[in-house]
Amino acid sequence: MKNIEKLYSYFTSKTKEISAAAEQAILSHHGIIGEHREQIINIFLKEFLPGKYSIGTGQFMGIEFQRDYESNQSDIIVWDSFDYPKVHIQGSSSLFFAESVKMVIEVKSNFNAQEFADIQNKSRNLKRFVPTFHPSIKDEIWRLDNKIARAVKGKMEMTMMSSAPPIAMAAFCYKGGEKFSLTDINTPAEIEDDLPDVVLFLEAGKMMAKTYEILPEGKVKGTLKLFNLKANSLIGFTGWITSLLAERDTLTTSPFQFHEYITDVFKNRTIETLDFPVLRPAAGIEIIN
């Protein structure tokens, strides 16, 4: 068996393992089942994500005007424990700083209209929190390289982003979503704020994700895509969230680009698309002046 086949086989087995473990909650109480299934994803992420990212649960806060807002209690918070601290509150819950939070993940046992509305509400709330932006060494090198290219080759100068990338959001749905379609979304203008960056429907084998493209005139085009990944839904979701984390990495070392290993997962798997207006700078997209 080739190594790439071993990689795909690992995630196929992990999908079965996660689904089986989700059904093994000892008690039938809704809250206990939810916590049990959150822990399953928690363990999976700890096994796979780079060591600089830690997994927690709780709330987070921003500075200045954001101090007046309280974030939702997040099921899973992926945060940078290498460069930032946290404040332990009680039990397993902590208070995090917006600059350290790279992604929040909502875990849903069953995807339905009520849970979809909850995901949308939490996505809107998340947009209130914008990490403070301080140009990193990587940003300064990019800026200097850009100016040299403009001076030597006469290329158009790109404007460095003046704000940090927004905190990414993902949703992991164990069941449901088989009949979900992008036609269920009535207002494309609200996609940017109302929807997570990526949603996995594990049992259905589907995944919905936002994509961004910079157009020749300098504008950014947003497109919502629905993929039918079948047995490769977990590896596709994992590749997507690691890509989102890499876009938010401020280190000078090259971030791990796992999605580049699994490009075949998404080949010819897009079953629907829906364009939406982009309201703020997207992570990994430079803005043309």
Residue pairs with C-beta under 8 A, 6 or more apart in sequence:
1 9
4 261
7 235
7 261
7 262
8 232
8 235
8 262
11 232
11 234
11 235
11 238
12 231
12 232
12 234
12 235
14 44
14 234
15 202
15 231
15 233
15 234
18 40
18 41
18 44
18 202
18 234
19 174
19 202
19 203
21 40
22 36
22 37
22 40
22 109
22 174
24 36
25 32
25 33
25 36
25 37
26 32
27 33
33 109
34 75
34 107
34 109
37 107
37 109
37 174
38 57
38 75
38 76
38 107
41 76
41 105
41 107
41 172
42 55
42 76
45 55
45 76
45 78
45 105
46 55
48 238
49 55
49 78
49 242
49 245
50 256
52 80
52 81
52 82
52 83
52 251
53 78
53 79
53 80
53 81
53 102
53 245
54 78
54 79
54 80
54 81
55 76
55 77
55 78
56 76
56 77
56 79
56 86
56 92
56 94
56 96
57 73
57 74
57 75
57 76
57 77
57 92
57 93
57 94
58 73
58 74
58 77
58 86
58 89
58 92
58 93
58 94
58 95
58 96
59 70
59 71
59 72
59 73
59 74
59 93
59 95
59 96
60 71
60 74
60 77
60 95
60 96
60 97
60 98
60 100
60 101
60 129
61 67
61 70
61 71
61 95
61 96
61 97
61 98
61 129
62 69
62 97
62 98
62 128
62 129
62 130
62 131
62 132
63 98
63 132
66 98
66 128
66 129
66 130
69 125
69 128
69 129
71 125
71 126
71 129
72 122
72 125
72 126
73 93
74 104
74 105
74 106
74 122
75 104
75 105
75 106
75 107
76 104
76 105
76 106
76 107
77 96
77 101
77 103
77 104
77 105
78 101
78 102
78 103
78 104
78 105
78 241
78 245
79 86
79 96
79 100
79 101
79 102
80 100
80 102
81 100
83 100
83 250
84 96
84 97
84 99
84 100
85 97
85 100
86 94
86 95
86 96
86 97
86 100
87 94
87 95
87 96
88 94
88 95
89 95
98 129
98 130
98 131
98 132
98 167
99 131
99 132
99 164
101 129
101 131
101 167
102 167
102 168
102 244
102 245
102 248
103 167
103 168
103 169
103 170
103 241
103 244
103 245
103 248
104 122
104 126
104 167
104 168
104 169
104 170
105 169
105 170
105 171
105 172
105 241
106 118
106 119
106 122
106 169
106 170
106 171
106 172
106 196
107 171
107 172
107 174
108 115
108 119
108 171
108 172
108 173
108 174
108 176
109 173
109 174
109 175
110 173
110 174
110 175
110 176
111 173
111 175
111 176
111 177
111 180
111 201
112 176
115 173
115 176
119 171
119 195
119 196
119 199
120 194
120 195
122 169
123 169
123 193
123 194
123 195
123 196
124 193
124 194
126 166
126 167
126 169
127 166
127 193
129 167
130 163
130 164
130 166
131 164
131 165
131 166
131 167
132 164
133 161
133 162
133 163
133 164
135 143
135 160
136 250
136 251
136 252
137 252
138 250
138 251
138 252
139 160
139 161
141 252
142 160
143 160
146 157
146 158
146 160
147 157
149 155
150 156
150 157
156 288
156 289
157 289
158 286
158 287
158 288
158 289
159 286
159 287
159 288
159 289
160 286
161 281
161 286
161 287
163 280
163 281
165 247
165 248
165 281
165 282
165 283
165 284
166 280
166 283
168 197
168 241
168 244
168 245
168 247
168 248
168 283
169 196
169 197
170 196
170 197
170 198
170 199
170 200
170 237
170 240
170 241
170 244
171 196
171 198
171 199
171 200
172 200
172 202
172 237
173 199
173 200
173 201
173 202
174 202
174 203
175 202
175 203
175 204
176 201
176 203
176 204
177 199
177 201
177 203
177 204
177 206
178 201
178 203
178 204
178 206
180 201
180 204
180 206
180 208
180 226
181 226
181 272
182 208
182 224
182 226
182 272
182 273
182 274
183 272
185 191
185 195
185 224
185 274
187 194
188 224
188 274
188 275
188 276
188 277
189 276
189 277
191 210
191 222
191 224
191 274
191 276
192 210
192 222
192 276
192 277
192 278
192 279
192 280
193 279
195 208
195 210
195 224
197 209
197 210
197 240
197 244
198 207
198 208
198 209
198 210
198 237
198 240
198 241
198 244
199 207
199 208
199 209
200 206
200 207
200 233
200 234
200 236
200 237
201 207
201 208
201 233
202 233
202 234
204 233
205 228
205 229
205 230
205 231
205 232
205 233
206 226
206 227
206 228
206 229
206 233
207 226
207 227
207 229
207 233
207 236
207 237
207 240
208 224
208 225
208 226
208 227
209 224
209 225
209 227
209 240
210 222
210 223
210 224
210 225
210 276
211 222
211 223
211 224
211 225
212 220
212 221
212 222
212 223
212 278
212 282
212 284
212 285
213 220
213 221
213 223
214 220
214 221
214 285
214 286
214 288
215 221
218 287
218 288
218 289
219 278
220 278
220 281
220 282
220 285
220 287
221 275
221 278
222 275
222 276
222 277
222 278
222 282
223 273
223 274
223 275
223 276
224 273
224 274
224 275
224 276
225 270
225 272
225 273
226 270
226 271
226 272
226 273
227 236
227 266
227 269
227 270
227 271
228 269
228 271
229 236
229 265
229 266
229 269
232 262
232 265
235 262
235 265
236 262
236 265
236 266
238 258
239 258
239 259
239 261
239 262
239 265
240 259
242 256
242 257
242 258
242 259
243 257
243 258
243 259
244 283
245 255
246 255
246 256
246 257
247 283
247 284
248 283
249 255
281 287
